[in-house]
């Protein structure tokens, strides 16, 4: 069993080690990721900031203010007047970050990070919104793409020029939403409805025009078909007339042609089982069958 002196010595060593460890931590400062630490001593700001990581040794009498140097977004809603004296509500997002190298200056001249945004960024943004709005002729022009691009560029350039010397770096300014006065919104909706009605009428007129063109095309096709049919019939009639002319010419040149045709007709008649006896006048220059001669003689008797 240890003696009382030994126990006292052990307690003394443990307390001494803990005290030394505590004193040692006073000379060490750890800055979290994305932050910048600014030290003050007796009311004075240390000129150099402490970036993320472990810093040894540091003055244990320092008092610390931490700045978040990561990217952030500030959202602002403001009524912006245009040249027609109408107020348009704009929702704007400003992407920014604190310049860590200037954190000591910000603390000395303005305060902490929230104070820098409140004192510098917000008033300047509102002022620029009013100034940029004065360049817009009509409130409804805010919906034009070129107007929005011009507005965003003007806000970005104006904020950068003003805020970067104060330790706030602007990445971008974005227009999130635009709300026009209610009566303008109603007028725009009515205009859209009229435009839609006009487009529907145009579509209907186009449909009717297409149908008429199709009808004209069908009528033209029918007319061409009729012309072709008439031409075909005329050609056929000319051919038949030519055939008749040729037959007549043949008959005129050869009287025996009629006799030959008569014999052919008599031959065809004789093949009919119900045919009767027919007589031909051989003394006639153009002998033809005497149809039903017997009936005619019986009638004479």
C-alpha positions in Angstrom: 0.0 0.0 0.0 1.3 3.4 -1.0 2.3 5.9 1.7 0.4 9.2 2.2 3.3 11.1 0.7 3.2 9.0 -2.4 -0.5 9.6 -2.8 0.0 13.4 -2.4 2.7 13.4 -5.0 0.6 11.5 -7.5 -2.3 13.9 -7.0 0.1 16.8 -7.5 1.5 15.3 -10.7 -2.0 14.7 -12.1 -3.2 18.2 -11.3 0.0 19.7 -12.7 -0.3 17.8 -15.9 -4.0 18.9 -16.3 -3.0 22.5 -15.6 -0.2 22.4 -18.1 -2.6 20.8 -20.7 -5.1 23.6 -20.1 -2.5 26.3 -20.4 -1.2 24.6 -23.6 -4.7 24.8 -25.2 -4.7 28.5 -24.6 -1.8 28.8 -27.1 -3.6 26.7 -29.7 -6.5 27.9 -32.0 -8.4 25.7 -34.5 -10.4 27.5 -37.2 -13.2 25.4 -38.7 -13.4 24.7 -42.5 -14.6 27.7 -44.6 -14.2 30.1 -41.7 -11.8 33.0 -41.0 -10.9 33.9 -37.5 -10.2 37.5 -36.6 -8.5 38.2 -33.2 -8.7 41.3 -31.0 -6.7 42.1 -28.0 -7.4 45.0 -25.6 -9.8 46.5 -28.2 -7.4 46.4 -31.1 -7.9 44.2 -34.2 -5.1 42.0 -35.2 -4.3 42.9 -38.8 -4.0 39.3 -40.2 -6.9 36.9 -40.1 -6.5 33.2 -39.3 -7.8 30.8 -42.0 -9.1 27.3 -41.5 -6.8 24.8 -39.7 -4.7 24.6 -36.6 -2.7 27.6 -35.4 0.1 27.4 -32.9 1.1 29.4 -30.9 -1.4 32.1 -30.4 -1.8 34.7 -27.8 -4.1 33.2 -25.1 -5.5 36.7 -24.5 -7.0 37.0 -28.0 -10.8 37.3 -28.3 -12.1 35.7 -31.5 -14.7 36.7 -34.1 -15.5 34.1 -36.8 -16.5 34.9 -40.4 -18.0 32.3 -42.7 -16.2 32.8 -46.0 -18.3 30.2 -47.9 -20.8 31.1 -50.7 -24.1 32.4 -49.5 -27.4 33.7 -51.0 -29.2 36.8 -49.9 -32.8 37.1 -51.0 -34.4 40.5 -51.4 -37.9 41.5 -52.4 -38.5 45.1 -53.5 -41.0 47.2 -55.4 -39.3 48.7 -58.4 -40.8 51.7 -60.2 -40.6 52.0 -64.0 -40.9 55.1 -66.1 -44.7 54.7 -66.3 -44.8 55.2 -62.5 -46.0 51.7 -61.8 -44.6 49.5 -59.1 -43.4 46.0 -60.0 -42.4 43.6 -57.3 -39.1 41.8 -57.9 -37.6 38.9 -56.0 -33.8 38.9 -56.4 -31.1 36.5 -55.2 -27.6 37.8 -54.6 -24.9 35.1 -54.4 -21.9 36.4 -52.4 -19.1 35.5 -50.0 -16.9 37.3 -47.5 -13.4 38.0 -48.6 -11.4 36.3 -45.8 -8.4 38.4 -46.4 -10.4 41.5 -45.5 -12.2 40.0 -42.5 -10.1 42.1 -40.0 -11.0 45.3 -41.9 -14.7 44.3 -41.9 -14.6 43.8 -38.2 -12.9 47.1 -37.5 -15.0 49.2 -39.9 -18.4 47.5 -39.9 -18.7 44.6 -37.5 -19.5 40.9 -37.9 -20.7 39.2 -41.1 -24.4 40.0 -40.5 -23.6 43.7 -40.0 -21.6 43.8 -43.2 -24.6 42.4 -45.2 -27.0 44.7 -43.4 -24.9 47.9 -43.6 -23.5 47.5 -47.1 -25.2 44.9 -49.3 -28.9 45.4 -48.6 -29.0 49.2 -48.9 -26.9 49.2 -52.1 -29.0 46.5 -53.6 -32.2 48.4 -53.0 -30.8 51.6 -54.4 -29.6 49.8 -57.5 -33.0 48.2 -58.0 -34.7 51.6 -58.0 -32.1 53.1 -60.3 -32.2 50.2 -62.8 -36.0 50.3 -62.7 -36.0 53.9 -64.0 -34.5 52.7 -67.2 -37.5 50.4 -67.9 -40.1 52.2 -70.0 -43.2 50.1 -69.1 -43.8 47.7 -66.2 -44.7 44.8 -68.6 -41.2 45.2 -70.1 -39.8 43.4 -67.1 -40.9 40.2 -68.7 -38.8 40.7 -71.7 -35.7 38.5 -71.8 -33.4 41.4 -72.8 -34.7 43.5 -70.0 -34.0 40.9 -67.4 -30.5 40.3 -68.8 -29.8 44.0 -68.7 -31.2 44.3 -65.2 -29.1 41.4 -63.8 -26.0 42.7 -65.5 -26.5 46.2 -64.1 -27.1 44.9 -60.6 -24.1 42.6 -60.7 -21.7 45.3 -61.9 -23.0 47.9 -59.5 -22.8 45.6 -56.5 -19.3 44.4 -57.4 -17.9 47.9 -57.8 -19.3 49.0 -54.5 -18.9 46.0 -52.3 -15.6 44.4 -53.2 -13.6 47.2 -51.6 -15.6 46.6 -48.5 -14.8 42.8 -48.4 -17.9 41.3 -50.0 -17.4 39.5 -53.2 -20.4 39.2 -55.6 -20.7 36.1 -57.7 -24.1 36.7 -59.4 -27.4 38.5 -59.2 -30.4 36.5 -60.3 -34.1 37.5 -60.8 -36.2 34.9 -59.1 -39.7 36.2 -59.7 -41.6 39.2 -61.2 -45.0 40.3 -60.0 -46.7 43.1 -62.0 -49.5 45.3 -60.8 -52.8 43.3 -60.8 -54.5 45.4 -63.5 -51.5 44.8 -65.8 -51.6 41.1 -65.1 -55.3 41.1 -66.1 -54.6 43.1 -69.2 -51.9 40.7 -70.2 -54.2 37.7 -69.6 -56.8 39.3 -71.8 -54.3 40.0 -74.5 -53.1 36.4 -74.4 -56.7 35.3 -74.7 -57.3 37.5 -77.7 -54.1 36.3 -79.3 -55.1 32.7 -78.7 -58.5 33.5 -80.3 -56.8 35.0 -83.3 -54.5 32.0 -83.6 -57.6 29.7 -83.5 -59.3 31.8 -86.2 -56.1 31.6 -88.3 -56.0 27.9 -87.9 -59.7 27.6 -88.9 -59.1 29.8 -92.0 -56.1 27.7 -92.9 -58.2 24.6 -92.6 -60.9 26.0 -94.8 -58.3 27.2 -97.3 -56.8 23.7 -97.4 -60.2 22.1 -98.0 -61.0 24.6 -100.8 -57.6 23.9 -102.4 -58.4 20.2 -102.2 -61.8 20.7 -103.7 -60.2 22.8 -106.5 -57.7 20.1 -107.1 -60.4 17.5 -107.3 -62.4 19.6 -109.7 -59.3 20.2 -111.8 -58.6 16.5 -111.8 -62.2 15.8 -112.8 -62.1 18.4 -115.6 -58.9 16.9 -116.9 -60.4 13.4 -116.7 -63.5 14.7 -118.6 -61.3 16.3 -121.2 -59.3 13.1 -121.6 -62.6 11.0 -121.9 -64.0 13.5 -124.5 -60.7 13.3 -126.4 -60.9 9.5 -126.2 -64.4 9.4 -127.5 -63.6 11.9 -130.2 -60.6 9.7 -131.3 -62.9 6.6 -131.3 -65.5 8.4 -133.3 -62.9 9.6 -135.8 -61.7 6.0 -136.1 -65.2 4.7 -136.6 -65.9 7.4 -139.2 -62.7 6.6 -140.9 -63.7 2.9 -140.9 -67.1 3.7 -142.4 -65.5 5.9 -145.0 -63.1 3.2 -146.0 -65.9 0.6 -146.3 -68.0 3.0 -148.4 -65.0 3.6 -150.6 -64.4 -0.1 -150.9 -68.1 -0.7 -151.8 -68.0 2.0 -154.4 -64.9 0.5 -156.0 -66.1 -3.1 -155.8 -69.9 -3.8 -156.1 -69.3 -7.5 -155.4 -68.5 -6.5 -151.8 -72.2 -6.3 -151.0 -72.9 -9.7 -152.5 -70.0 -11.2 -150.5 -71.4 -9.6 -147.3 -74.9 -11.0 -148.2 -73.6 -14.5 -148.5 -71.8 -14.2 -145.2 -75.1 -13.0 -143.6 -77.0 -15.8 -145.2 -74.5 -18.3 -144.0 -74.8 -17.0 -140.4 -78.6 -17.1 -140.6 -78.7 -20.7 -141.9 -77.0 -21.8 -138.7 -80.0 -20.8 -136.7 -82.3 -23.9 -136.0 -85.4 -21.7 -136.2 -84.4 -20.1 -139.6 -86.7 -20.2 -142.5 -86.1 -20.5 -146.2 -84.8 -17.3 -147.8 -84.6 -16.6 -151.5 -82.2 -14.3 -153.4 -82.9 -12.5 -156.5 -80.0 -13.5 -158.7 -80.9 -11.0 -161.5 -80.5 -8.1 -159.1 -77.3 -6.1 -159.4 -77.1 -6.4 -155.6 -78.8 -9.6 -154.7 -80.0 -9.7 -151.0 -81.9 -12.3 -149.1 -85.7 -12.0 -149.5 -86.8 -12.1 -145.9 -89.9 -14.3 -145.3 -90.8 -14.4 -148.9 -93.3 -17.2 -148.4 -95.2 -15.2 -145.8 -95.4 -12.3 -148.1 -96.7 -14.5 -151.0 -99.3 -16.1 -148.6 -100.4 -12.6 -147.7 -100.8 -11.7 -151.3 -103.0 -14.7 -151.9 
